[in-house]
Amino acid sequence: MVRLGRILAAFGGVFVAGPLARAVDADGFRPDRWDIIGAPVCLLGVAVIVYVPRST
């Protein structure tokens, strides 16, 4: 069950940051400061969930 939670966390982070990066690249979208702050915060959360050691 632990693996599933980590996979879902990784999916969530990519689901937030990926479309934002695509919009910048393909659509010429100019993100505001909250977009720029929010995407790394999401990816940092993913890193904490996926990579922090856990006792089993």
TINULO-700427 format. One record per residue (C-alpha): x, z, y; residue number from 1; residue in one letter. Coordinates in steps of 0.02 Angstrom, whole numbers, plus 50000, padded with zeros to 5 digits. Each point is the difference from the previous one (the first is absolute). Layout:
% TINULO-700427
<pavex c1="X" c3="Z" c2="Y" num="NUM" residuo="A"/>
...
END
This chain:
% TINULO-700427
<pavex c1="50000" c3="50000" c2="50000" num="1" residuo="M"/>
<pavex c1="50146" c3="50033" c2="50118" num="2" residuo="V"/>
<pavex c1="50056" c3="49818" c2="49990" num="3" residuo="R"/>
<pavex c1="49827" c3="49939" c2="50049" num="4" residuo="L"/>
<pavex c1="50001" c3="50106" c2="50157" num="5" residuo="G"/>
<pavex c1="50170" c3="49933" c2="50049" num="6" residuo="R"/>
<pavex c1="49946" c3="49821" c2="49969" num="7" residuo="I"/>
<pavex c1="49845" c3="50025" c2="50106" num="8" residuo="L"/>
<pavex c1="50105" c3="50077" c2="50139" num="9" residuo="A"/>
<pavex c1="50116" c3="49851" c2="49999" num="10" residuo="A"/>
<pavex c1="49852" c3="49882" c2="50004" num="11" residuo="F"/>
<pavex c1="49925" c3="50094" c2="50147" num="12" residuo="G"/>
<pavex c1="50159" c3="49989" c2="50103" num="13" residuo="G"/>
<pavex c1="50022" c3="49816" c2="49965" num="14" residuo="V"/>
<pavex c1="49815" c3="49972" c2="50036" num="15" residuo="F"/>
<pavex c1="50025" c3="50071" c2="50176" num="16" residuo="V"/>
<pavex c1="50171" c3="49930" c2="50047" num="17" residuo="A"/>
<pavex c1="49988" c3="49832" c2="49911" num="18" residuo="G"/>
<pavex c1="49852" c3="49927" c2="50093" num="19" residuo="P"/>
<pavex c1="50071" c3="50061" c2="50165" num="20" residuo="L"/>
<pavex c1="50165" c3="49910" c2="49965" num="21" residuo="A"/>
<pavex c1="49906" c3="49844" c2="49947" num="22" residuo="R"/>
<pavex c1="49895" c3="50002" c2="50158" num="23" residuo="A"/>
<pavex c1="50157" c3="50012" c2="50107" num="24" residuo="V"/>
<pavex c1="50086" c3="49859" c2="49905" num="25" residuo="D"/>
<pavex c1="49858" c3="49878" c2="49966" num="26" residuo="A"/>
<pavex c1="49873" c3="50034" c2="50137" num="27" residuo="D"/>
<pavex c1="50111" c3="50046" c2="50145" num="28" residuo="G"/>
<pavex c1="49918" c3="50172" c2="50012" num="29" residuo="F"/>
<pavex c1="50089" c3="50118" c2="50119" num="30" residuo="R"/>
<pavex c1="49985" c3="50178" c2="49933" num="31" residuo="P"/>
<pavex c1="49980" c3="50143" c2="50122" num="32" residuo="D"/>
<pavex c1="50102" c3="50158" c2="49990" num="33" residuo="R"/>
<pavex c1="49876" c3="50085" c2="49883" num="34" residuo="W"/>
<pavex c1="50014" c3="49856" c2="49876" num="35" residuo="D"/>
<pavex c1="50189" c3="50013" c2="50009" num="36" residuo="I"/>
<pavex c1="49995" c3="50189" c2="49975" num="37" residuo="I"/>
<pavex c1="49864" c3="50000" c2="49868" num="38" residuo="G"/>
<pavex c1="50075" c3="49876" c2="49876" num="39" residuo="A"/>
<pavex c1="50163" c3="50097" c2="49975" num="40" residuo="P"/>
<pavex c1="49903" c3="50163" c2="49989" num="41" residuo="V"/>
<pavex c1="49900" c3="49925" c2="49856" num="42" residuo="C"/>
<pavex c1="50157" c3="49938" c2="49915" num="43" residuo="L"/>
<pavex c1="50083" c3="50170" c2="50023" num="44" residuo="L"/>
<pavex c1="49851" c3="50080" c2="49916" num="45" residuo="G"/>
<pavex c1="50019" c3="49878" c2="49856" num="46" residuo="V"/>
<pavex c1="50184" c3="50045" c2="49985" num="47" residuo="A"/>
<pavex c1="49959" c3="50185" c2="49993" num="48" residuo="V"/>
<pavex c1="49869" c3="49976" c2="49866" num="49" residuo="I"/>
<pavex c1="50102" c3="49879" c2="49895" num="50" residuo="V"/>
<pavex c1="50177" c3="50067" c2="50013" num="51" residuo="Y"/>
<pavex c1="49993" c3="50189" c2="50023" num="52" residuo="V"/>
<pavex c1="50050" c3="50082" c2="49835" num="53" residuo="P"/>
<pavex c1="49864" c3="50093" c2="49911" num="54" residuo="R"/>
<pavex c1="50008" c3="50128" c2="49862" num="55" residuo="S"/>
<pavex c1="49912" c3="49945" c2="49841" num="56" residuo="T"/>
END
